[in-house]
Amino acid sequence: MTKPDLTAALTSPSADATLRLYRDWAASYETGFVAEMQYRLPGHVAAAFVAAGGRGPVLDVGAGTGLLAENLRALGFTDEIDGLDFSPEMLERAAEKRLYHALFRADVTQSLPLTRRYNGVTSSGTFTAGHVGPEAFGPLLAVANPGAQFALSINERVWTAQGFDWVLADLQQQGRIADLQLIEVQVYGEAAQRLDAEHANDHAQVALFRAV
């Protein structure tokens, strides 16, 4: 069995392996990884979305256990939030928090079983190694209203390696997105230095843009 930890998550070889990992990780995810590594990314994305004037309804992509929604609510965001994730066990944890209007299990790299209704799209920790690449942008834009505010974290490990930089530039050149802004943030707090030196200094880009 793959040990459910950060290294295993970032090197997951397949979708099935990722599902198994998050199935085994769901119960301890927040008390272990999130607390011990001082996982800051959901807070960074929530703050950037609110500062950009984001409004609902919002689709929280890779919602996991609901950390991003928690941070949005803590900032006073009261609009409707839907959550989407690939792992049913993580969604079960999110449902317990009663933060979401609706929760959906889906593969974000495929056409989504959702209507075009969202004025905001957020994501924290989904666009990283071993997870989701820029192929998800098409399905997400398909469910976003014109003018919808996006706030997506993209780990530095995949920013150029998986072509996020040029895909976003190309979408802007095509006129499918506008007002692209990048905010570099640190993913973990100081406690991570003692626990995982390999990942402790990870950074991510929070990509802010609007659907056209």
Sequence and secondary structure as in RCSB ss.txt:
>XXXX:A:sequence
MTKPDLTAALTSPSADATLRLYRDWAASYETGFVAEMQYRLPGHVAAAFVAAGGRGPVLDVGAGTGLLAENLRAL
GFTDEIDGLDFSPEMLERAAEKRLYHALFRADVTQSLPLTRRYNGVTSSGTFTAGHVGPEAFGPLLAVANPGAQF
ALSINERVWTAQGFDWVLADLQQQGRIADLQLIEVQVYGEAAQRLDAEHANDHAQVALFRAV
>XXXX:A:secstr
    SHHHHHT  SHHHHHHHHHHHTTTTIIIIIHHTTB HHHHHHHHHHHTT  SSEEEET TTTHHHHHHHHT
T  S EEEEES HHHHHHHHHTT  SEEEE  TTS  S  S EEEEEEEEEESTTS  GGGHHHHHHTEEEEEEE
EEEEEHHHHTTTTHHHHHHHHHHTTSEEEEEEEEEESB TTHHHH TTTTT EEEEEEEEE 
